[in-house]
Amino acid sequence: MSTNHFDVAIVGGGPAGLSAATTLARSLRSVIVIDAGEPRNAPADGAHNVLGNEGIRPTELLEKGRAEAHGYGAEIRSGTVIGAARTDTGFTLDLADGDTVTARRVLLAAGLVDELPDVPGVRELWGSTVLHCPYCHGYEVRGRRIGVLGTNPMSLHQTLLFSQLSDDVTLFTHTMPPVEPAELEQLSALGVTIVDGPVDHLDIADDALRAVVLGDGTTVERDALVVAPRFVVRSELYTRLGGTLSDHPMGGQFIAADPMGATDIPGVWAAGNVANLGATVSVSMGAGVTAGGAINMDLVAEDARRAVDARGVGATAAV
């Protein structure tokens, strides 16, 4: 077993974690990024609304991010953190491979997992012709035949957003709550077709969506299907350290943090999807930079206090 000490340990090597690592390393902090290698957007062909890197492959973006952070001195380590505990000087993180990392501060940036609707075909097409965010991938299906799988109140919100991108949008009510009359009027005015009844499965041809098949056998041809996953944040370490998750008004839970990323646990920050369920790649990058700066300032303040204390001890001893 090896033990390594750092100023900051970052759990999660996605856009938030790598952005924080670069920010901290540029301030000459010793930083380690521990990444389990499970990026949420891995199935997607490209990341969008990333200024200067529009449409870049998610894996390429992470490769570039790792190289940049490493270039400033950050250590990037593949692995999974399975345990965490507070110490007198910070935190101890236990890795699955038996290593132990100690750090003065911890940034949680491991993101979330999308729990998809249990409809055959959804998982197979996830990230290609099955999607959920109009800002991430809506432009790529503009003007096409779009379906929305109704599973919760968010489905109505998605329907309104995607109606901006196509004149041919169909809402499959599936398991969503009944649509209110005022909402029905809105959908009708926007030309949205509503199909009632449970969806049985997706018809796939050439690795793409061909049609949505209802429980009664009715087939509705669609080019893309919008779903509303259940967002499950990777929060095990936060709760293990004594934190409590907060409920999100749109469903799911998250790690509550202030605008700078600080959580209710002293010394622990959170950035990216663990703290913001709706954060896109660019938003997560910004949150990482913000948290990195805040953590550095917190360490600067601690270092200054220690310097003053040490000076006082020396002065007293000299007398």
NUDRENZA-79340 format. One record per residue: residue number from 1; x, y, z of N, C-alpha, C in turn. Coordinates in steps of 0.1 Angstrom, whole numbers, plus 5000, padded with zeros to 4 digits. Layout:
> NUM|X|Y|Z|X|Y|Z|X|Y|Z $
...
! end
This chain:
> 1|5009|4988|5000|5000|5000|5000|5009|5012|5000 $
> 2|5005|5022|4992|5013|5035|4991|5004|5046|4996 $
> 3|5010|5056|5003|5003|5068|5008|5008|5080|5001 $
> 4|4999|5088|4996|5003|5100|4989|4996|5112|4994 $
> 5|5002|5123|4997|4996|5135|5002|4996|5146|4992 $
> 6|4984|5153|4991|4982|5164|4982|4975|5176|4989 $
> 7|4976|5187|4983|4967|5198|4988|4953|5195|4985 $
> 8|4950|5190|4973|4936|5188|4969|4935|5175|4962 $
> 9|4925|5167|4966|4921|5155|4959|4908|5157|4952 $
> 10|4908|5155|4939|4896|5157|4931|4890|5143|4927 $
> 11|4878|5140|4930|4872|5127|4927|4863|5129|4915 $
> 12|4868|5125|4903|4861|5126|4891|4869|5134|4881 $
> 13|4871|5128|4869|4880|5135|4859|4872|5139|4847 $
> 14|4860|5145|4849|4852|5150|4838|4855|5165|4836 $
> 15|4847|5172|4829|4850|5186|4826|4851|5195|4839 $
> 16|4843|5192|4849|4844|5200|4862|4857|5196|4869 $
> 17|4860|5184|4871|4872|5180|4878|4885|5184|4872 $
> 18|4886|5182|4858|4898|5186|4851|4900|5201|4851 $
> 19|4889|5209|4850|4890|5223|4850|4894|5228|4864 $
> 20|4889|5222|4874|4894|5226|4888|4908|5222|4889 $
> 21|4912|5211|4884|4926|5206|4886|4936|5216|4879 $
> 22|4932|5220|4867|4941|5230|4860|4942|5243|4867 $
> 23|4930|5248|4872|4930|5260|4880|4939|5260|4892 $
> 24|4938|5248|4899|4946|5247|4912|4961|5245|4909 $
> 25|4964|5237|4898|4978|5234|4895|4984|5247|4890 $
> 26|4977|5256|4883|4983|5269|4879|4985|5278|4891 $
> 27|4980|5275|4902|4983|5282|4914|4993|5275|4923 $
> 28|5000|5265|4916|5011|5257|4922|5006|5249|4934 $
> 29|4994|5244|4933|4989|5235|4943|4992|5220|4939 $
> 30|4995|5212|4948|4996|5198|4945|4982|5192|4944 $
> 31|4979|5186|4933|4966|5181|4930|4966|5167|4924 $
> 32|4957|5159|4928|4955|5146|4922|4940|5145|4918 $
> 33|4938|5140|4905|4925|5137|4900|4923|5122|4900 $
> 34|4914|5117|4907|4911|5102|4907|4898|5100|4898 $
> 35|4900|5093|4887|4889|5091|4878|4886|5077|4875 $
> 36|4873|5073|4877|4869|5059|4875|4867|5056|4860 $
> 37|4868|5066|4851|4867|5063|4837|4853|5059|4832 $
> 38|4842|5066|4838|4829|5064|4834|4822|5077|4831 $
> 39|4826|5084|4820|4820|5097|4817|4806|5095|4813 $
> 40|4797|5104|4817|4783|5103|4815|4780|5104|4800 $
> 41|4787|5113|4793|4784|5116|4779|4792|5107|4769 $
> 42|4798|5096|4774|4806|5088|4765|4798|5083|4752 $
> 43|4785|5080|4753|4778|5075|4742|4775|5085|4731 $
> 44|4777|5098|4734|4774|5109|4725|4785|5110|4714 $
> 45|4781|5114|4702|4791|5116|4692|4799|5129|4694 $
> 46|4792|5139|4700|4799|5152|4702|4794|5160|4713 $
> 47|4802|5169|4719|4798|5178|4729|4795|5191|4723 $
> 48|4784|5198|4726|4780|5210|4719|4780|5222|4729 $
> 49|4780|5234|4723|4780|5246|4731|4793|5247|4740 $
> 50|4803|5241|4735|4816|5242|4741|4825|5252|4733 $
> 51|4826|5264|4737|4832|5274|4730|4846|5271|4725 $
> 52|4848|5272|4712|4861|5268|4706|4863|5253|4704 $
> 53|4854|5245|4709|4855|5231|4707|4841|5225|4703 $
> 54|4834|5232|4696|4820|5228|4692|4820|5215|4685 $
> 55|4812|5205|4690|4811|5192|4684|4822|5183|4687 $
> 56|4831|5186|4696|4842|5178|4699|4838|5164|4705 $
> 57|4845|5154|4701|4841|5141|4708|4844|5142|4723 $
> 58|4834|5137|4731|4836|5138|4745|4850|5131|4750 $
> 59|4853|5120|4744|4866|5114|4748|4878|5123|4744 $
> 60|4877|5129|4733|4888|5138|4729|4889|5150|4738 $
> 61|4878|5155|4742|4878|5167|4751|4884|5163|4765 $
> 62|4881|5151|4770|4888|5147|4782|4903|5144|4780 $
> 63|4906|5139|4769|4921|5137|4766|4928|5150|4766 $
> 64|4922|5160|4760|4929|5173|4760|4929|5179|4774 $
> 65|4918|5177|4781|4918|5183|4795|4928|5176|4804 $
> 66|4929|5163|4803|4939|5156|4811|4953|5161|4808 $
> 67|4956|5163|4795|4969|5167|4791|4972|5181|4796 $
> 68|4962|5190|4796|4964|5203|4801|4967|5204|4816 $
> 69|4958|5196|4823|4960|5196|4838|4974|5190|4841 $
> 70|4977|5179|4835|4990|5172|4837|5002|5182|4834 $
> 71|5000|5189|4823|5011|5199|4819|5014|5209|4830 $
> 72|5004|5212|4838|5007|5222|4849|5011|5215|4862 $
> 73|5012|5201|4862|5017|5194|4873|5007|5186|4881 $
> 74|4994|5186|4876|4984|5178|4883|4986|5163|4880 $
> 75|4984|5154|4890|4985|5140|4888|4971|5134|4884 $
> 76|4971|5127|4874|4958|5121|4869|4959|5106|4872 $
> 77|4951|5100|4880|4951|5086|4883|4938|5079|4880 $
> 78|4939|5068|4873|4927|5060|4870|4924|5051|4883 $
> 79|4912|5051|4887|4909|5044|4899|4895|5048|4905 $
> 80|4891|5040|4915|4878|5043|4921|4880|5045|4936 $
> 81|4875|5055|4941|4876|5058|4956|4864|5051|4963 $
> 82|4868|5042|4972|4858|5034|4979|4856|5038|4993 $
> 83|4864|5046|4998|4862|5051|5012|4868|5064|5014 $
> 84|4862|5071|5024|4867|5085|5028|4865|5087|5042 $
> 85|4874|5094|5049|4873|5097|5063|4880|5111|5065 $
> 86|4876|5118|5076|4882|5130|5079|4894|5127|5089 $
> 87|4904|5135|5088|4916|5134|5097|4918|5147|5103 $
> 88|4929|5148|5112|4932|5161|5118|4936|5172|5108 $
> 89|4942|5167|5097|4948|5177|5087|4940|5177|5074 $
> 90|4929|5170|5073|4922|5169|5061|4914|5157|5059 $
> 91|4917|5149|5049|4909|5137|5045|4918|5126|5040 $
> 92|4913|5114|5042|4919|5102|5037|4910|5095|5027 $
> 93|4915|5092|5015|4906|5086|5005|4913|5072|5002 $
> 94|4904|5061|5003|4909|5048|5001|4905|5044|4987 $
> 95|4914|5039|4979|4912|5035|4965|4910|5020|4964 $
> 96|4902|5016|4954|4899|5002|4952|4912|4993|4950 $
> 97|4923|4999|4945|4935|4991|4943|4944|4990|4955 $
> 98|4939|4995|4967|4946|4994|4979|4954|5006|4983 $
> 99|4956|5016|4974|4963|5028|4977|4954|5037|4986 $
> 100|4961|5046|4993|4955|5056|5001|4960|5070|4998 $
> 101|4951|5079|4996|4955|5093|4993|4950|5102|5004 $
> 102|4959|5111|5009|4955|5121|5018|4955|5135|5012 $
> 103|4946|5143|5016|4945|5156|5011|4940|5166|5021 $
> 104|4944|5179|5019|4938|5189|5028|4924|5193|5024 $
> 105|4921|5192|5012|4907|5195|5007|4903|5185|4997 $
> 106|4890|5183|4995|4884|5174|4986|4874|5181|4977 $
> 107|4875|5178|4964|4864|5183|4955|4857|5171|4949 $
> 108|4844|5170|4951|4836|5159|4945|4831|5164|4931 $
> 109|4835|5156|4921|4831|5160|4907|4829|5147|4899 $
> 110|4823|5137|4905|4821|5124|4898|4809|5124|4890 $
> 111|4801|5134|4889|4790|5135|4880|4778|5126|4885 $
> 112|4770|5122|4875|4758|5114|4878|4756|5103|4868 $
> 113|4747|5094|4871|4743|5083|4862|4729|5086|4857 $
> 114|4726|5084|4844|4713|5085|4839|4706|5071|4840 $
> 115|4695|5071|4848|4687|5059|4848|4676|5060|4838 $
> 116|4677|5052|4827|4668|5054|4816|4655|5047|4818 $
> 117|4644|5051|4811|4631|5044|4812|4633|5030|4807 $
> 118|4625|5021|4814|4626|5007|4811|4618|5003|4799 $
> 119|4623|5008|4787|4616|5005|4774|4626|4999|4765 $
> 120|4624|4986|4761|4634|4980|4752|4638|4989|4740 $
> 121|4650|4991|4738|4655|4999|4727|4661|5012|4731 $
> 122|4656|5017|4743|4661|5030|4747|4676|5030|4750 $
> 123|4680|5020|4758|4694|5020|4761|4703|5018|4749 $
> 124|4698|5009|4740|4706|5006|4728|4709|5019|4720 $
> 125|4699|5028|4720|4701|5040|4711|4704|5053|4719 $
> 126|4707|5051|4732|4710|5062|4741|4722|5070|4736 $
> 127|4721|5083|4734|4732|5091|4729|4733|5092|4714 $
> 128|4724|5085|4707|4724|5087|4693|4710|5092|4688 $
> 129|4701|5083|4686|4687|5088|4683|4677|5088|4694 $
> 130|4682|5084|4706|4675|5086|4719|4683|5096|4727 $
> 131|4677|5107|4730|4684|5118|4737|4674|5125|4747 $
> 132|4680|5135|4754|4671|5142|4764|4672|5157|4764 $
> 133|4684|5162|4760|4686|5177|4762|4686|5184|4748 $
> 134|4677|5194|4747|4676|5201|4734|4688|5209|4731 $
> 135|4695|5214|4742|4707|5222|4740|4720|5214|4737 $
> 136|4720|5201|4742|4731|5192|4739|4731|5186|4725 $
> 137|4719|5182|4721|4718|5174|4708|4705|5178|4700 $
> 138|4698|5188|4704|4686|5191|4697|4688|5196|4683 $
> 139|4698|5204|4681|4701|5209|4667|4703|5198|4657 $
> 140|4709|5187|4662|4712|5176|4653|4700|5168|4648 $
> 141|4688|5170|4655|4676|5164|4650|4666|5174|4646 $
> 142|4670|5186|4643|4661|5197|4639|4654|5193|4626 $
> 143|4641|5197|4626|4633|5194|4614|4629|5180|4612 $
> 144|4633|5171|4621|4630|5157|4619|4618|5153|4627 $
> 145|4614|5140|4625|4602|5135|4632|4606|5131|4646 $
> 146|4602|5139|4656|4607|5137|4670|4596|5132|4679 $
> 147|4599|5122|4687|4589|5118|4697|4594|5121|4711 $
> 148|4585|5122|4720|4588|5125|4734|4582|5114|4742 $
> 149|4590|5106|4750|4584|5095|4758|4580|5101|4771 $
> 150|4567|5102|4774|4562|5108|4786|4564|5099|4798 $
> 151|4572|5103|4808|4574|5095|4820|4572|5103|4833 $
> 152|4573|5116|4832|4572|5125|4844|4569|5139|4839 $
> 153|4566|5148|4849|4563|5162|4844|4573|5169|4835 $
> 154|4586|5164|4836|4596|5170|4828|4593|5168|4813 $
> 155|4586|5157|4810|4583|5153|4796|4575|5164|4789 $
> 156|4566|5171|4796|4559|5182|4790|4569|5194|4787 $
> 157|4577|5197|4796|4587|5207|4794|4596|5204|4781 $
> 158|4600|5191|4780|4608|5187|4769|4600|5189|4756 $
> 159|4588|5185|4756|4579|5186|4744|4579|5201|4739 $
> 160|4577|5210|4748|4577|5224|4744|4590|5228|4738 $
> 161|4601|5224|4744|4614|5228|4739|4617|5223|4726 $
> 162|4614|5210|4724|4617|5204|4711|4607|5208|4700 $
> 163|4596|5214|4703|4587|5219|4693|4593|5231|4687 $
> 164|4603|5237|4693|4610|5248|4687|4619|5244|4676 $
> 165|4623|5231|4676|4632|5225|4667|4626|5218|4655 $
> 166|4613|5215|4656|4607|5207|4646|4592|5209|4646 $
> 167|4586|5209|4634|4571|5210|4633|4564|5197|4634 $
> 168|4572|5186|4636|4566|5173|4637|4571|5166|4650 $
> 169|4564|5170|4661|4567|5164|4674|4554|5157|4679 $
> 170|4557|5145|4684|4546|5136|4690|4550|5133|4705 $
> 171|4540|5136|4713|4542|5132|4727|4534|5119|4730 $
> 172|4542|5109|4734|4537|5096|4738|4534|5097|4753 $
> 173|4522|5097|4758|4519|5099|4772|4525|5088|4781 $
> 174|4525|5076|4776|4532|5065|4783|4528|5064|4798 $
> 175|4537|5068|4807|4534|5067|4821|4534|5081|4828 $
> 176|4534|5091|4820|4534|5105|4826|4520|5108|4832 $
> 177|4520|5118|4842|4507|5122|4848|4498|5128|4837 $
> 178|4485|5128|4840|4476|5134|4830|4479|5148|4827 $
> 179|4478|5152|4814|4481|5165|4809|4469|5174|4812 $
> 180|4472|5185|4819|4461|5195|4822|4455|5201|4810 $
> 181|4443|5205|4810|4436|5212|4799|4444|5223|4793 $
> 182|4449|5232|4802|4457|5244|4797|4469|5239|4789 $
> 183|4475|5228|4794|4487|5223|4787|4484|5217|4774 $
> 184|4472|5210|4774|4468|5204|4761|4465|5215|4751 $
> 185|4460|5226|4755|4457|5237|4746|4470|5242|4740 $
> 186|4480|5244|4749|4493|5248|4744|4499|5239|4734 $
> 187|4499|5226|4737|4504|5216|4727|4497|5216|4714 $
> 188|4484|5217|4715|4476|5218|4703|4479|5230|4694 $
> 189|4481|5241|4701|4484|5254|4694|4498|5253|4687 $
> 190|4507|5245|4693|4520|5243|4687|4521|5232|4677 $
> 191|4509|5225|4675|4509|5214|4665|4514|5201|4669 $
> 192|4516|5199|4683|4521|5187|4688|4510|5176|4688 $
> 193|4513|5164|4683|4504|5153|4683|4506|5145|4696 $
> 194|4495|5141|4702|4495|5134|4714|4490|5120|4712 $
> 195|4498|5110|4716|4494|5096|4714|4494|5090|4728 $
> 196|4482|5085|4732|4480|5079|4745|4483|5064|4745 $
> 197|4486|5059|4757|4488|5045|4758|4503|5042|4761 $
> 198|4506|5031|4767|4520|5027|4770|4528|5023|4758 $
> 199|4540|5027|4758|4550|5023|4748|4556|5009|4751 $
> 200|4556|5000|4742|4561|4987|4744|4576|4986|4741 $
> 201|4580|4991|4730|4594|4990|4726|4597|4999|4714 $
> 202|4610|5001|4711|4614|5009|4700|4618|4999|4689 $
> 203|4614|5003|4677|4618|4995|4665|4631|5001|4659 $
> 204|4641|4993|4658|4654|4998|4654|4658|4992|4641 $
> 205|4664|5001|4632|4669|4996|4619|4682|5003|4617 $
> 206|4692|4995|4613|4705|5001|4610|4711|5009|4622 $
> 207|4709|5004|4634|4714|5011|4646|4708|5025|4648 $
> 208|4696|5027|4643|4689|5040|4645|4674|5037|4648 $
> 209|4667|5047|4654|4653|5046|4656|4645|5046|4643 $
> 210|4636|5036|4642|4627|5036|4630|4613|5040|4635 $
> 211|4609|5035|4646|4595|5037|4650|4593|5035|4665 $
> 212|4583|5040|4671|4579|5038|4685|4567|5028|4684 $
> 213|4567|5017|4691|4557|5007|4690|4549|5007|4704 $
> 214|4536|5009|4703|4528|5009|4715|4524|4995|4719 $
> 215|4518|4995|4731|4514|4982|4737|4504|4975|4729 $
> 216|4495|4982|4721|4485|4976|4713|4490|4973|4699 $
> 217|4503|4975|4697|4509|4972|4684|4509|4983|4674 $
> 218|4503|4995|4678|4504|5006|4669|4518|5011|4667 $
> 219|4522|5014|4655|4536|5018|4652|4535|5033|4647 $
> 220|4544|5041|4653|4545|5055|4649|4559|5058|4645 $
> 221|4561|5060|4632|4575|5063|4628|4581|5076|4633 $
> 222|4593|5074|4639|4600|5086|4644|4615|5085|4641 $
> 223|4621|5096|4640|4635|5097|4637|4644|5098|4649 $
> 224|4638|5104|4660|4645|5105|4673|4634|5105|4684 $
> 225|4639|5100|4696|4630|5100|4707|4637|5107|4719 $
> 226|4629|5115|4725|4634|5123|4737|4629|5116|4750 $
> 227|4638|5113|4759|4634|5107|4772|4638|5116|4783 $
> 228|4633|5113|4795|4637|5120|4807|4642|5110|4817 $
> 229|4656|5109|4817|4662|5100|4827|4660|5104|4841 $
> 230|4662|5095|4850|4662|5098|4864|4677|5100|4867 $
> 231|4680|5112|4873|4694|5116|4875|4698|5111|4889 $
> 232|4709|5102|4889|4714|5097|4902|4728|5101|4904 $
> 233|4731|5111|4913|4744|5116|4915|4753|5105|4921 $
> 234|4766|5106|4918|4775|5097|4925|4779|5104|4938 $
> 235|4772|5101|4948|4773|5108|4961|4778|5100|4973 $
> 236|4783|5088|4970|4786|5079|4981|4796|5085|4991 $
> 237|4806|5091|4986|4816|5097|4994|4811|5109|5003 $
> 238|4802|5116|4997|4796|5128|5004|4788|5123|5016 $
> 239|4780|5113|5014|4772|5108|5025|4781|5100|5035 $
> 240|4791|5094|5030|4800|5087|5039|4807|5097|5049 $
> 241|4810|5109|5044|4816|5119|5052|4806|5126|5061 $
> 242|4794|5122|5060|4783|5128|5069|4774|5138|5062 $
> 243|4775|5139|5049|4766|5149|5042|4753|5143|5039 $
> 244|4743|5151|5037|4729|5148|5034|4725|5154|5020 $
> 245|4720|5145|5012|4716|5150|4998|4704|5159|4999 $
> 246|4702|5168|4990|4690|5176|4989|4681|5172|4978 $
> 247|4668|5174|4979|4659|5170|4969|4658|5181|4958 $
> 248|4658|5177|4946|4657|5186|4935|4642|5188|4931 $
> 249|4637|5200|4929|4623|5202|4925|4618|5195|4913 $
> 250|4627|5191|4904|4623|5184|4892|4625|5169|4894 $
> 251|4628|5164|4906|4631|5150|4908|4645|5147|4910 $
> 252|4648|5137|4917|4662|5133|4920|4668|5141|4932 $
> 253|4681|5138|4935|4687|5145|4946|4701|5150|4941 $
> 254|4707|5159|4949|4720|5165|4945|4727|5169|4958 $
> 255|4740|5172|4956|4748|5178|4967|4747|5193|4967 $
> 256|4740|5198|4977|4739|5213|4977|4752|5219|4980 $
> 257|4755|5230|4973|4767|5237|4974|4764|5252|4972 $
> 258|4773|5261|4977|4771|5275|4975|4776|5279|4961 $
> 259|4775|5291|4957|4779|5295|4944|4794|5292|4941 $
> 260|4802|5291|4951|4816|5288|4949|4819|5273|4950 $
> 261|4809|5265|4952|4811|5251|4953|4813|5245|4967 $
> 262|4813|5253|4977|4815|5248|4990|4802|5241|4995 $
> 263|4804|5229|5001|4792|5221|5007|4791|5224|5022 $
> 264|4782|5217|5028|4780|5219|5042|4791|5212|5050 $
> 265|4799|5204|5044|4810|5197|5051|4822|5206|5049 $
> 266|4828|5211|5060|4840|5219|5059|4851|5212|5052 $
> 267|4857|5218|5042|4868|5212|5034|4864|5204|5022 $
> 268|4851|5203|5020|4846|5195|5009|4838|5204|4999 $
> 269|4842|5204|4987|4835|5212|4976|4829|5202|4966 $
> 270|4820|5207|4958|4813|5199|4948|4811|5208|4935 $
> 271|4813|5201|4924|4812|5209|4911|4807|5199|4900 $
> 272|4800|5205|4890|4795|5197|4880|4781|5191|4883 $
> 273|4778|5180|4877|4765|5174|4878|4761|5169|4892 $
> 274|4771|5167|4901|4768|5162|4914|4761|5174|4922 $
> 275|4764|5186|4918|4758|5198|4925|4748|5205|4916 $
> 276|4748|5202|4903|4738|5208|4894|4734|5198|4884 $
> 277|4722|5192|4886|4717|5182|4877|4716|5186|4863 $
> 278|4714|5199|4860|4712|5203|4846|4725|5209|4840 $
> 279|4736|5208|4847|4748|5214|4841|4753|5207|4828 $
> 280|4755|5215|4818|4761|5210|4806|4776|5210|4807 $
> 281|4783|5205|4796|4797|5205|4797|4803|5218|4800 $
> 282|4799|5229|4793|4804|5242|4796|4802|5247|4810 $
> 283|4789|5245|4814|4786|5249|4828|4794|5242|4838 $
> 284|4797|5229|4836|4805|5221|4845|4819|5226|4845 $
> 285|4824|5230|4834|4838|5235|4833|4839|5248|4841 $
> 286|4829|5257|4840|4829|5269|4847|4828|5267|4862 $
> 287|4820|5257|4866|4819|5254|4880|4832|5248|4886 $
> 288|4839|5241|4878|4852|5235|4882|4862|5246|4884 $
> 289|4863|5256|4875|4872|5267|4876|4868|5275|4889 $
> 290|4855|5278|4891|4851|5285|4903|4855|5278|4916 $
> 291|4852|5265|4916|4855|5257|4928|4870|5257|4931 $
> 292|4878|5255|4920|4892|5255|4921|4898|5268|4927 $
> 293|4893|5279|4922|4897|5292|4928|4893|5293|4942 $
> 294|4881|5289|4946|4877|5290|4960|4885|5281|4969 $
> 295|4888|5269|4964|4896|5260|4973|4910|5266|4975 $
> 296|4916|5271|4964|4929|5277|4965|4929|5289|4976 $
> 297|4918|5297|4975|4917|5309|4984|4916|5304|4999 $
> 298|4909|5293|5000|4907|5287|5014|4920|5282|5019 $
> 299|4928|5276|5010|4941|5271|5014|4951|5282|5017 $
> 300|4950|5293|5009|4958|5305|5011|4956|5310|5025 $
> 301|4943|5311|5029|4939|5317|5042|4945|5308|5053 $
> 302|4944|5295|5051|4949|5285|5061|4964|5287|5062 $
> 303|4971|5287|5051|4985|5289|5051|4990|5301|5058 $
> 304|4982|5312|5056|4985|5325|5062|4984|5324|5078 $
> 305|4973|5317|5082|4971|5315|5096|4982|5307|5102 $
> 306|4986|5296|5095|4997|5288|5100|5010|5296|5101 $
> 307|5013|5304|5091|5025|5312|5091|5025|5322|5103 $
> 308|5014|5328|5106|5013|5337|5117|5016|5329|5130 $
> 309|5009|5318|5131|5011|5309|5143|5025|5305|5145 $
> 310|5031|5301|5134|5045|5297|5135|5054|5308|5139 $
> 311|5052|5320|5134|5060|5332|5137|5058|5335|5152 $
> 312|5046|5334|5157|5044|5336|5171|5051|5327|5180 $
> 313|5051|5314|5176|5059|5304|5184|5073|5307|5184 $
> 314|5079|5311|5172|5093|5314|5172|5097|5327|5180 $
> 315|5088|5337|5179|5091|5349|5187|5091|5347|5202 $
> 316|5081|5338|5206|5080|5335|5220|5093|5327|5225 $
> 317|5097|5318|5216|5109|5310|5220|5121|5318|5221 $
> 318|5122|5329|5212|5134|5337|5212|5135|5345|5224 $
> 319|5124|5349|5230|5124|5357|5242|5129|5348|5254 $
! end
